[in-house]
Amino acid sequence: MDELERFKREINLAEFAASEGYDLDRRESSRSSLVMRHGDGDKIIVATDEDDHGVFFSVKANASGSIIDFLQHRQGLNLGQVRKRLRAWLPVPFSFPAAPKPRPSLPKPQPVGKDRAALIAQWHRFAPYAGGYLEGRGLAPETVAAFADRLRLDERGNTAFRHDDRQGLAGWELKNRGFTGFAAGGSKALFAGRAGVTPDPRPALVLSFAGSLSPEQRELLAHVLTKHPAAEVITATDNDAQGEEFAAMVEASRPDARRAKPPKGKDWNDAIRP
């Protein structure tokens, strides 16, 4: 294995970024992607490609690639200078350094494809949801606020609803007045948001699957439903034939599920819309 390949495969890019002044954002990170921030305002996504290479995507700059590209992006080094910097980070058997410098310890993300890693970076480039669309559909501000970390505004002003699978972010549904779409290159999974996490209300996990269900979504939903056997399950699907089908599917995994139908109209938006 040549030296450049060893740099990409054997050096933990997250730990190297930490040594360069980046801090891990644990709240936004997942097993498949780490979000790291620098004091100068830079923000990167660190992932592991399917070839076991560490990769990064800058959220605020047009930069991405391996640990070699990371050093060139941050410090403008040529390849010879990069080699010199990274050699000290390679594990060297049978070497006995007198006083090795302590290094930060961070997990290496689980491998994902470059497309997913790029998708994660794109999500973090979106602006926070700023109000308008959801309130116009009858949602109270406190309801919107409860799911703020799962919502964004894309570059066209569409509201983006984050979807996650077992690996983390998989894509997002897009909504606007008269428009529904999904992230190019993403895949539908589950919109999952926690509500009522303060001591007073009962905590809840709210799930949505964005219309029809793929086989992968069905398997993921069944996994979530059976993972929490003590939870009360309430199905709030549309008041039509497809809604009945979805409710029956939930009951196949959780026979104790309770069906809640909108008091008027086809779906719950009809019930809450002014």
Secondary structure as GFF3:
##gff-version 3
##sequence-region A 1 274
A	DSSP	alpha_helix	3	10	.	.	.	ID=ss1
A	DSSP	alpha_helix	13	19	.	.	.	ID=ss2
A	DSSP	beta_strand	22	25	.	.	.	ID=ss3
A	DSSP	beta_strand	34	38	.	.	.	ID=ss4
A	DSSP	beta_strand	43	48	.	.	.	ID=ss5
A	DSSP	beta_strand	54	58	.	.	.	ID=ss6
A	DSSP	beta_strand	64	65	.	.	.	ID=ss7
A	DSSP	alpha_helix	67	75	.	.	.	ID=ss8
A	DSSP	alpha_helix	79	87	.	.	.	ID=ss9
A	DSSP	alpha_helix	114	125	.	.	.	ID=ss10
A	DSSP	beta_strand	127	128	.	.	.	ID=ss11
A	DSSP	alpha_helix	133	136	.	.	.	ID=ss12
A	DSSP	alpha_helix	141	146	.	.	.	ID=ss13
A	DSSP	three_ten_helix	148	150	.	.	.	ID=ss14
A	DSSP	beta_strand	151	153	.	.	.	ID=ss15
A	DSSP	beta_strand	159	165	.	.	.	ID=ss16
A	DSSP	beta_strand	168	176	.	.	.	ID=ss17
A	DSSP	beta_strand	179	182	.	.	.	ID=ss18
A	DSSP	beta_strand	191	195	.	.	.	ID=ss19
A	DSSP	beta_strand	204	208	.	.	.	ID=ss20
A	DSSP	alpha_helix	215	227	.	.	.	ID=ss21
A	DSSP	beta_strand	234	235	.	.	.	ID=ss22
A	DSSP	alpha_helix	241	253	.	.	.	ID=ss23
A	DSSP	beta_strand	258	259	.	.	.	ID=ss24
A	DSSP	alpha_helix	268	272	.	.	.	ID=ss25
###
